Amino acid sequence: MENNNNTLPVNPDGETPLEKKKSSKKLLLVTIGLIVVGLFATFVILVNNSASENILTALPQIPNLSGKSESFVQHLLSADKQARNALSSDRDLKKFGQKTGQLGELYQANEFFDQANECYEIASRFDPRNPLWPHHLAFLAQTMGQNELAQKLLERTIELTPDYYPSLLKLADIYYKTQKIEKAKTAYEKCLKLAPENPYALLGLGRIELDNSNWLKAQDYLQRTIKADQKFGSAYRWLALIHEHFGRTKQMQKTRDIANSYGRFVSNADQWVVNIDLQCYDSKRLTSLYDNALQMRRVEIAEQFFQRALTLDPQNAKLYFIRGTFFLKAKRLTASQKALEKAIELDPNSAPYFRKLALALLEQNKLKPAEQMFLRSLELDLECPFTMYYNMGSIYLRTKRYEKAIYFYKKGAENDPKIERVYYTIGLCYQKLGQLDKAIEYWEKELQAKYDNPLVHYNMAGAYTKTGKIDLAIKHYNKVKKLKPNHFNSYVNLAQLFFERGDTAQAIDHYQIALKLKPNNIDALNALGWILATTEDENFSNPSKAVQYAEKACEITNFQNPLLLDTLSVSYAARGNFKDAIETSEKALEFAKSANNPDLIKELDERIRLYKAKKPYKQKQ
């Protein structure tokens, strides 16, 4: 066969040199490409790692935790690790944002506020749709007085969660403080749609109307505020201004007094803030949060703090003391006693705990155990409030141990800046002991130290009556009449004194006034009937009226009281009706014998003899 010089030689693999050259070139290009891709991937990884490292370095460093509880330290380290792992291992940016925000909450709850702020900033960047982070940043900004920043953050919060009214309420307050009145009004009104009759939103709208001198509209909002929360002191303060504007002086003063009794303004509760505080690991701070919540009447929130504090420190005696004190103020006396007994069980050497338990027992009229608790508190601490001595005095007064009562009242008075408050009670104790001069001495001190007290005057009049100083007795009874024109007993006692002095006109006048106050009082009816029937003064004798008064008294007692029947018989005789007089006296005699009243029996026998002789009975004066 003829050889063809144009045919290329073939290698053993069946490739021509040209094909082999092309194949080598393609392999080279692929290899270069793979190297480039590898280098690029390595570059991306390095860049990402560098970025992650930069982000992680933005996380706050663990602060000095000396003095913190071991459980808090472990929890914080774990939360910090979870946040870092979310980025470095999982590469989940949203999860990283969430974990960082949760780390911030833990920092904030335990009062590391700078670290909390850094965490919330990072969380807002990587978990931007979560309303918690701008909300928390706004809270921290407000605590620093940064209202402009807080406003922007709250606006962002509401953009993310339009229905969370506590944030809207805070924003409305900032608008109001920064004179953005229309925005404030709109925000308050939206709050009312989300939380109908919310007292804080109503108060805000009331203040806006007040600033615009829309007095009646403001009054309506404030009255609605008080209806929603009857212990909202600030609402009463603003309402007092409205009363003042309209010249309602008495209402203004009354409203101001109510406002002062409810203390300072407290802001609306925010459960998101509460949720942070519940992550606190300091039992002392939780105890304080519990106390504050109780003072603000947020009982449900307070209970959350109580349970959290108790979990951290089951031996927290102060926690139970605060609980018992709150229940005592709320008149939940059994619950108060139980809590205070627990406080004493945990700390048996605290005098204030014993004093407070004594008060709870005293309120329940458990005088003996209350006395024991007070005495135990004195054993622990002689330096106690003067009010405790007064409480001891009260126990001894109520148990008729007057000497001891006087001792403790005087002991308390040694340190009382308003010592006059016990003069009256000390006087009462001396009165019970029959030491009327000493009683009068202390009542005089009471009157010198304070305004005229009708009760003091009344007791002084009684003491002067017993000591035969009738002019002074009348003077003090007249003082009672002036201070308390409707004081029934003063009129009756004055009438009796005037009658005994022979001043029949004054006696009759005072009994008649007394009966206008209490028309069915049998003592006054009987006394007036007796005077009108038995007086020898023709100017005042009125047997017919006497019968009316005496019959009314007997009707009230179903004709079974021998003294009243005696007066009725005397009245019949004065009118010349001796038959009825004898029958009535004989009936009275039967009751007197049944009651074994020899003095009355003797008097009735004598009067029956008079009636049988057709003679009326006349009182010799």
SVG drawing of the C-alpha trace seen along z (x, -y; Angstrom):
<svg xmlns="http://www.w3.org/2000/svg" viewBox="-111 -81 116 83">
<polyline fill="none" stroke="black" stroke-width="0.4" points="0.0,0.0 1.2,-3.5 2.2,-5.6 0.1,-8.9 2.4,-11.7 -0.6,-13.9 -1.8,-11.5 -0.9,-12.4 0.8,-9.9 -1.4,-8.2 -0.2,-7.6 -0.9,-4.3 -4.0,-5.9 -5.5,-6.7 -5.0,-10.5 -3.2,-12.6 -0.7,-15.1 -3.1,-18.0 -5.9,-16.5 -3.6,-15.7 -2.5,-19.3 -6.1,-20.6 -6.9,-18.2 -4.0,-19.4 -5.0,-23.0 -8.6,-22.3 -7.4,-20.4 -5.2,-23.4 -8.1,-25.8 -10.3,-23.6 -7.6,-23.3 -7.1,-27.1 -10.8,-27.6 -11.0,-25.3 -8.1,-27.0 -9.8,-30.4 -13.1,-29.1 -11.3,-27.6 -9.4,-30.8 -12.7,-32.9 -14.5,-30.5 -11.6,-30.7 -11.7,-34.5 -15.5,-34.6 -15.1,-32.3 -12.3,-34.5 -14.4,-37.6 -17.4,-36.1 -15.4,-34.9 -13.9,-38.3 -17.3,-39.9 -18.6,-37.4 -15.6,-38.1 -16.3,-41.9 -19.9,-41.4 -19.0,-39.2 -16.5,-41.8 -19.5,-44.2 -21.1,-42.0 -20.4,-43.4 -17.6,-41.8 -18.6,-39.9 -18.5,-42.6 -17.1,-42.1 -19.5,-39.7 -17.9,-39.6 -20.6,-39.6 -23.2,-38.2 -24.9,-34.9 -23.5,-31.8 -26.8,-31.0 -26.8,-34.4 -23.2,-34.1 -23.9,-30.7 -27.1,-31.9 -25.3,-35.0 -22.4,-33.0 -24.8,-30.5 -26.9,-33.3 -23.7,-35.0 -22.5,-31.7 -25.9,-31.0 -25.8,-34.4 -22.2,-33.8 -23.0,-30.3 -26.0,-31.5 -23.6,-33.5 -20.4,-31.5 -21.9,-28.0 -25.5,-28.3 -24.8,-31.5 -28.5,-32.4 -28.5,-36.2 -32.1,-36.5 -31.5,-33.9 -28.3,-35.8 -30.4,-39.0 -33.0,-37.2 -30.4,-35.6 -28.5,-38.9 -31.7,-40.7 -32.4,-38.1 -28.9,-38.5 -29.7,-42.2 -32.8,-41.5 -30.7,-39.5 -28.2,-42.3 -31.0,-44.9 -32.8,-42.8 -29.6,-42.7 -28.7,-46.4 -26.0,-46.2 -27.6,-48.9 -24.8,-49.8 -24.4,-46.1 -28.1,-45.8 -28.2,-48.9 -25.4,-47.4 -27.2,-44.1 -30.5,-45.8 -28.7,-47.8 -27.3,-44.6 -30.7,-42.8 -32.5,-45.7 -30.0,-45.3 -30.3,-41.5 -33.9,-41.0 -35.4,-44.2 -39.1,-43.1 -39.1,-42.3 -40.8,-45.2 -39.2,-44.2 -35.8,-45.7 -36.8,-49.3 -39.2,-49.1 -36.4,-48.2 -34.1,-50.8 -36.8,-53.4 -37.1,-52.4 -33.4,-52.9 -33.4,-56.2 -36.3,-57.5 -34.4,-56.6 -31.6,-58.8 -34.0,-61.6 -33.4,-61.2 -37.0,-61.9 -36.3,-62.6 -34.5,-59.3 -37.2,-57.5 -39.8,-59.0 -38.2,-57.7 -37.8,-54.2 -41.4,-54.1 -42.7,-55.2 -40.7,-52.2 -42.2,-49.9 -45.7,-51.0 -45.0,-50.6 -44.1,-46.9 -46.9,-46.3 -49.7,-48.8 -51.8,-47.2 -49.4,-47.3 -51.0,-50.2 -48.4,-50.7 -45.9,-51.8 -48.5,-54.0 -49.2,-55.6 -45.5,-56.3 -45.3,-57.9 -48.4,-60.0 -46.8,-61.2 -43.6,-62.2 -45.6,-64.0 -47.4,-65.9 -44.2,-66.8 -42.6,-68.0 -45.6,-70.1 -46.7,-67.9 -50.3,-68.3 -52.2,-67.0 -50.1,-63.9 -50.5,-63.4 -54.3,-63.7 -54.4,-61.2 -52.2,-58.8 -54.3,-59.0 -57.5,-58.5 -56.1,-55.5 -55.1,-54.1 -58.7,-54.3 -59.7,-52.2 -57.2,-49.6 -57.8,-49.8 -61.3,-51.4 -61.4,-53.8 -57.7,-53.5 -57.2,-56.0 -53.8,-57.2 -55.2,-57.9 -58.2,-59.7 -55.9,-61.7 -53.8,-62.7 -56.8,-63.9 -58.1,-65.8 -54.8,-67.6 -54.9,-68.6 -58.4,-70.1 -57.3,-71.8 -54.3,-73.4 -56.8,-74.7 -59.1,-76.0 -61.9,-73.7 -62.9,-73.3 -66.0,-71.2 -64.4,-68.8 -61.4,-68.4 -63.7,-67.8 -65.5,-65.0 -62.2,-63.3 -61.0,-63.6 -64.2,-62.3 -64.0,-59.3 -60.4,-58.8 -61.5,-58.6 -64.3,-56.3 -61.8,-54.0 -59.4,-54.2 -60.7,-55.7 -57.2,-55.9 -55.6,-57.9 -54.1,-60.8 -53.1,-62.9 -56.6,-62.9 -57.9,-64.4 -55.1,-67.1 -56.1,-68.3 -59.8,-68.1 -59.1,-70.3 -57.9,-73.0 -61.2,-72.8 -63.2,-73.1 -61.0,-76.2 -61.7,-77.7 -65.5,-77.4 -65.2,-78.7 -66.1,-75.4 -64.0,-76.0 -65.2,-73.0 -65.0,-70.6 -61.5,-71.9 -60.2,-71.3 -61.8,-67.9 -60.4,-66.8 -56.9,-68.0 -57.1,-66.1 -58.0,-63.0 -55.2,-63.6 -52.6,-63.9 -53.8,-60.7 -52.9,-58.7 -49.3,-59.8 -47.2,-60.4 -47.9,-59.6 -46.9,-56.2 -46.8,-55.4 -48.9,-52.8 -47.8,-49.2 -45.8,-47.7 -45.7,-43.9 -42.7,-43.8 -40.7,-45.7 -42.1,-43.4 -41.0,-40.4 -37.4,-41.8 -37.5,-42.4 -38.6,-38.9 -35.2,-37.7 -33.5,-39.4 -31.3,-37.2 -31.0,-39.6 -33.5,-38.7 -33.1,-42.1 -34.0,-43.9 -36.9,-41.6 -38.1,-42.3 -38.0,-46.0 -39.8,-45.5 -42.4,-43.5 -42.8,-46.2 -43.1,-49.0 -45.7,-47.0 -47.8,-46.6 -47.5,-50.3 -48.8,-51.0 -51.7,-48.5 -50.5,-46.2 -51.2,-43.1 -50.9,-40.6 -47.6,-42.0 -46.4,-42.1 -47.3,-38.4 -45.0,-37.6 -42.1,-39.3 -43.0,-37.6 -42.8,-34.1 -39.6,-34.9 -37.9,-36.3 -39.1,-33.3 -37.7,-30.9 -34.3,-32.6 -34.4,-32.9 -37.0,-30.8 -35.6,-32.1 -36.4,-35.8 -38.1,-37.0 -38.4,-40.6 -40.5,-39.4 -43.1,-37.9 -42.9,-41.1 -43.8,-43.3 -46.5,-40.9 -48.0,-40.9 -47.8,-44.7 -49.7,-45.1 -52.4,-42.6 -52.7,-44.5 -53.3,-47.8 -55.8,-46.0 -57.6,-44.7 -56.9,-41.1 -56.1,-40.3 -55.9,-36.5 -53.5,-36.6 -51.5,-39.4 -51.1,-37.3 -50.1,-34.3 -47.4,-36.1 -46.0,-37.9 -45.8,-34.7 -43.8,-33.2 -41.5,-36.3 -40.9,-35.7 -40.3,-32.0 -37.5,-32.9 -36.1,-35.8 -37.1,-35.5 -35.0,-38.4 -36.6,-41.3 -38.5,-43.7 -40.4,-45.3 -41.8,-41.9 -43.2,-41.4 -44.7,-44.9 -46.4,-44.4 -47.8,-41.0 -49.1,-42.6 -51.0,-45.2 -52.5,-42.5 -53.6,-40.6 -54.9,-43.9 -57.0,-44.6 -58.6,-41.1 -59.3,-42.0 -56.8,-39.2 -55.6,-41.3 -53.6,-38.7 -51.4,-37.5 -51.1,-41.1 -49.8,-42.0 -47.3,-39.2 -46.0,-40.2 -45.6,-43.8 -43.7,-42.8 -41.5,-40.5 -40.6,-43.4 -39.6,-45.5 -37.3,-42.7 -35.6,-42.9 -35.5,-46.6 -36.4,-49.3 -36.0,-52.0 -39.3,-51.6 -41.8,-54.0 -44.0,-55.9 -47.1,-54.6 -46.2,-51.1 -46.5,-52.4 -49.8,-53.8 -50.9,-50.5 -49.9,-48.9 -51.8,-51.5 -54.8,-50.7 -54.6,-47.0 -54.5,-47.8 -57.3,-50.3 -59.5,-47.8 -58.7,-45.1 -59.4,-47.6 -55.8,-47.7 -55.8,-51.4 -52.5,-51.9 -50.6,-50.1 -52.4,-51.9 -51.4,-55.2 -47.8,-54.1 -47.6,-53.2 -49.5,-56.2 -47.1,-58.5 -44.1,-56.5 -45.2,-57.0 -45.8,-60.7 -42.2,-61.2 -41.2,-61.0 -44.4,-62.1 -44.1,-65.5 -47.9,-65.7 -48.2,-64.7 -51.7,-66.2 -53.2,-63.3 -53.0,-61.1 -54.0,-63.7 -57.7,-62.8 -57.1,-59.0 -54.9,-59.4 -57.7,-61.5 -60.1,-58.6 -57.9,-56.2 -57.8,-58.4 -61.6,-58.8 -62.0,-55.0 -59.8,-54.9 -62.0,-57.5 -59.2,-60.1 -61.4,-62.9 -59.1,-65.7 -56.3,-64.1 -58.7,-63.3 -59.7,-67.0 -56.1,-68.0 -55.2,-66.0 -58.4,-67.1 -57.5,-70.7 -54.1,-70.0 -55.9,-68.5 -58.1,-71.7 -55.0,-73.9 -53.0,-72.0 -55.8,-71.5 -59.0,-72.9 -62.1,-72.5 -63.0,-68.9 -66.7,-68.3 -65.9,-64.8 -63.4,-66.3 -65.9,-69.0 -68.5,-66.3 -66.3,-64.2 -65.2,-67.2 -68.8,-68.2 -69.5,-64.7 -66.5,-64.9 -67.5,-68.3 -71.0,-67.0 -69.6,-64.2 -67.4,-66.5 -70.3,-68.9 -69.0,-71.8 -72.3,-72.3 -71.5,-75.7 -68.4,-74.3 -70.4,-71.2 -73.0,-73.5 -70.3,-75.5 -68.8,-72.5 -72.1,-71.0 -73.0,-74.4 -69.7,-74.2 -70.6,-70.8 -74.0,-72.2 -72.1,-75.0 -69.7,-72.5 -72.3,-69.8 -75.8,-71.3 -77.3,-67.8 -75.6,-66.2 -78.6,-64.6 -76.9,-63.6 -75.7,-67.1 -79.3,-68.4 -80.6,-65.6 -77.8,-66.1 -78.2,-69.8 -81.9,-69.4 -81.3,-67.2 -78.8,-69.7 -81.2,-72.6 -84.0,-70.6 -81.9,-69.7 -81.0,-73.4 -84.7,-74.3 -84.5,-76.0 -87.7,-74.3 -87.9,-76.5 -84.4,-75.5 -85.0,-71.9 -88.2,-71.8 -86.6,-73.6 -83.7,-71.2 -85.8,-68.1 -88.0,-69.4 -85.0,-70.0 -83.7,-66.5 -87.0,-65.0 -86.9,-66.8 -83.6,-65.0 -84.8,-61.6 -88.6,-61.6 -88.8,-58.0 -86.2,-58.3 -87.9,-56.9 -85.6,-58.6 -86.4,-62.0 -90.1,-61.3 -90.2,-60.0 -88.3,-62.9 -90.3,-65.6 -93.5,-63.9 -92.4,-63.8 -91.5,-67.5 -94.8,-68.6 -96.8,-66.4 -95.0,-67.1 -93.8,-70.7 -95.4,-73.0 -94.9,-76.0 -98.2,-76.7 -96.4,-78.4 -95.0,-75.1 -97.4,-72.5 -99.1,-70.7 -100.7,-67.4 -102.3,-66.7 -98.9,-67.0 -97.4,-64.9 -99.8,-62.1 -99.0,-62.3 -95.2,-61.9 -95.6,-59.2 -98.1,-57.2 -95.7,-57.3 -92.9,-56.0 -95.0,-53.2 -96.3,-52.2 -92.7,-51.9 -92.0,-49.5 -95.3,-47.7 -96.4,-49.0 -93.9,-46.8 -91.4,-49.2 -92.3,-50.1 -90.5,-53.5 -92.3,-54.6 -95.6,-53.4 -95.0,-55.3 -94.6,-58.5 -97.8,-57.8 -99.7,-57.2 -98.3,-60.6 -99.5,-62.3 -103.0,-60.7 -103.2,-61.9 -102.1,-65.5 -104.9,-65.6 -107.4,-64.4 -107.8,-60.9 -107.1,-59.0 -108.7,-55.8 -106.3,-55.3 -103.5,-56.6 -104.2,-53.8 -104.6,-51.1 -101.3,-52.1 -99.4,-52.4 -100.6,-48.9 -99.4,-47.5 -96.1,-49.2 -96.0,-47.8 -96.3,-44.2 -93.3,-44.8 -91.3,-46.4 -91.9,-43.4 -90.9,-41.0 -87.7,-43.0 -87.1,-43.1 -86.8,-46.9 -87.5,-47.8 -87.0,-51.6 -89.5,-51.8 -91.9,-49.5 -91.9,-51.9 -92.4,-55.0 -95.3,-53.4 -97.0,-52.4 -96.9,-56.0 -98.2,-57.3 -101.1,-54.9 -102.1,-56.2 -102.1,-59.7 -104.2,-58.8 -106.7,-57.0 -106.9,-60.3 -107.5,-62.1 -104.2,-63.9 -101.6,-64.3 -97.9,-63.8 -95.8,-67.0 -92.0,-67.1 -90.4,-69.2 -87.4,-71.2"/>
</svg>
